[in-house]
Amino acid sequence: MSKPSKPTRMQMKVLKAVHTQAAMARVMQDRAKARQQATGHPPPSSWFEDFHGHALLRQQLENAAAAAAIPAAWVEQCRQRGDLGIRWRADLHWREPDSVDRELSLAELARQVRHVQGIAGIAATYSERGARAEVGTAQLFDRKLRVLAQHARAIASVLDISSHEADRLWGRHTWASVAENVRGLEDAALAARWRAHANANTTNFALQAKALGYAGLPPETGLWAQFDPAHMVDEIRTRLSARTSQQGSTPQPGTQITEAIDVAGIDADTNTPLDTDTSRAPTPVQVTLPGIEP
């Protein structure tokens, strides 16, 4: 665990977005209150829907900040300044934060990466066939794979992962393991998993990805850039094709051992979490509108 003294460049992008969302809410409330005092009429229902939407977005942005190991004290500092209508400044006297467990955030990111890789495995083996029969399901599936991958890349960029950490998360051994997990599955099993992923609730991840996208995350380049759906599907299909072409040939000495290591996903770090449960309960948002009557 560590206690940082000031935000990194990537963390600053998220903190500025938190400030912007809070400041936007303050402006919306002030304008609605002034209009109500001038006309005697409360804001229309569309205003409340819009305000609630921004509140949800801000809440999920703060959840993403927590997932990326940004100290809560800095998030609160930026939110409070936005609430008070104070202009954004990067050269603040940042509050002293509590210690941050970056390894815990990395472990959670690893679980999400394994989940996304599993979805990519289904995409590599079934999506093309599924799309010919169920266009709507295919569109849902592709959209959710894209959102989850974007979210994982954004979190990885804020965590400023190293090349070693990137290898642990989505290195060569992980793709071989994914390929083996989907190899030989019957069409019925593939179709069931494909539909389940298409219908999964990814609302919170989508909101976080949207908010982080507004903040310019993830960047177009970096260690996380290759973790995108097209690259993932190519990696898995390459390994599926390579193993298929080897069937029937006589293994060379040592080949079976090397392949077994690849399939098992063994590298210098054998403690990478493989739990694929990334479900999230929706976070309740309390919307306070001082002086505004619905």
Number of C-alpha atoms within 10 A of each C-alpha: 10 10 12 14 11 18 16 13 11 19 22 17 18 28 25 19 25 30 26 22 23 22 23 18 20 17 16 14 20 16 12 20 20 13 15 16 13 9 8 10 14 15 17 10 10 9 15 14 11 11 18 17 13 17 20 20 23 24 22 25 27 23 17 24 24 16 19 25 20 27 22 17 14 21 21 16 17 29 23 16 18 23 18 13 17 12 11 16 11 14 7 10 9 14 14 13 16 13 12 17 14 16 12 14 19 22 17 19 23 24 20 24 26 23 20 24 27 21 24 30 28 25 26 22 23 17 21 11 13 19 15 9 10 12 11 11 19 21 13 16 23 18 14 23 22 17 22 23 24 26 27 22 25 25 27 28 22 25 22 19 17 13 13 11 16 16 16 21 25 18 15 15 19 23 28 24 23 24 27 18 14 19 15 10 13 9 13 9 11 20 18 11 17 23 16 13 20 21 13 12 15 17 15 21 24 20 21 27 27 19 25 26 17 13 20 15 22 23 15 10 9 14 17 25 16 14 20 20 22 13 13 22 20 15 20 26 19 16 18 20 11 11 15 11 10 10 9 7 7 8 10 7 8 8 11 11 10 10 14 13 15 18 18 15 20 16 16 7 11 10 10 17 16 14 14 16 10 15 12 11 8 11 11 8 13 10 11 10 17 9 12 17 10 10
